[in-house]
Structures are given as structure tokens and as C-alpha cells.
Amino acid sequence: MKTLLISFFFVFALVSSTVAQSQFTIDASTSQLNWTGYAELGSWAPSGTIQVSKGQLSVAGKQITGGRMTIDMTTLQHEDAKLQAHLRGEDFFDIARYPTATFLLSSLSGQVATGQLTIRGITRPVTFPVVVSPEGDGLRVKGKALIDRTQFAIRYNSTSFFSGLGDYAIKNEFSLAFNIVVKPAGKPGIAGRLAESSRR
């Protein structure tokens, strides 16, 4: 009986450990990032896209416990080629020197994510709302973060540092809307499993 109990607790501990270490991988091909900047005056609000390079989430049971996402800054897009080049340049994200940005998730409490965002080699704490929902055998994580660019040494046309800008003033905060799809690491998603089944 004693041996049986020991075996039971060993198996339980092993299963619990496995659950605690579940890893989900970001599906970069279906995940979306959309940025929007804002003028201080008027309604001008340029927007565009940027791509996730890679990332993963750690999940214990039904709770996301941590994660990391790498953003490929060289994919920053805008329909106006001149503005796109400016945003990629030294005044803004300086992608030649800093081709990636990273977000390290430290906690997810309710619908609030907290972590460390690194842009241009500078790391700052950030907090923003998220909505997590089931997506096949994975998860979908959606939300919008407001990011103060001046915390990452992006001061171009900021009224916090320059005066007399008039209509050329740009708000310190820009938004980054995200729609992230994650799937169990090392396992095909539902679509992949259906494709495998159809070939049998």
C-alpha cells in the first residue's frame, strides 16, 4: 500500500510538472501587429504593419505564466515610402542598428499583461490589456498597447523636448494593436492534423 501511494504521488508530481512546463509557439505567419502614430494637432494618424519574428508562451494549466516575443523591425511598413524610410531611420526606430524589438512577459493577471519591452536597445516596463481565447488546440491573444516612444530615445518632434513645432508635433504615445496566435510547441495545429488525417 505504501509503495502504491508513493507511486501515485510520483506520477501526480510528474504530470503536474509537465503541465507547468507546457510551451506554446507563436505562429508568425498568422499573427498580426498594427501600429498607429498620432499628431498632437488634428486627426493625422499614420498606421501600418510590422511582423512577429518568433516567440513562445509558457502555460500552466489554463494560466499563461510567461513568454517572449521578438519583433522584426525591418518589416515595418507604411503605404508612403518616404514616411516608411523615415520611421526606419535614425530619427525613429533606427532599424540598421536595432533590427529587432523584444517583449518579455513577466505576468498575466486577469486581463492585464505586464512585462519588459526593449526597443532600440532600451528596456522599459509596460502594462496593457489583453484578451485570451481558445484557438483550435492553441490560443489567440489580442489587445492594444500604448507605448511612449520617448522612453526609448525616440524624441523626434516631441513637445516634451522641442518647442514651436506647431502642426509638426507628434504625440509621444503610439499604439500597437496585436492579434497573436500560439500553438502547442512541437505539435501540429488542428489544420495540420486534419491534413495528416486526409493523407492516411
C-alpha positions, 0 to 999 in steps of 0.5 A: 500500500505504501509503495502504491501511494508513493507511486501515485504521488510520483506520477501526480508530481510528474504530470503536474510538472509537465503541465507547468512546463507546457510551451506554446509557439507563436505562429508568425505567419498568422499573427498580426501587429498594427501600429498607429502614430498620432499628431498632437494637432488634428486627426493625422494618424499614420498606421501600418504593419510590422511582423512577429519574428518568433516567440513562445508562451509558457502555460500552466494549466489554463494560466499563461505564466510567461513568454517572449516575443521578438519583433522584426523591425525591418518589416515595418511598413507604411503605404508612403515610402518616404514616411516608411524610410523615415520611421526606419531611420535614425530619427525613429526606430533606427532599424540598421542598428536595432533590427529587432524589438523584444517583449518579455512577459513577466505576468498575466493577471486577469486581463492585464499583461505586464512585462519588459519591452526593449526597443532600440536597445532600451528596456522599459516596463509596460502594462496593457490589456489583453484578451485570451481565447481558445484557438483550435488546440492553441490560443489567440491573444489580442489587445492594444498597447500604448507605448511612449516612444520617448522612453526609448530615445525616440524624441523626434518632434516631441513637445516634451523636448522641442518647442514651436513645432506647431502642426509638426508635433507628434504625440509621444504615445503610439499604439500597437494593436496585436492579434497573436496566435500560439500553438502547442510547441512541437505539435501540429495545429488542428489544420495540420492534423486534419491534413495528416488525417486526409493523407492516411 
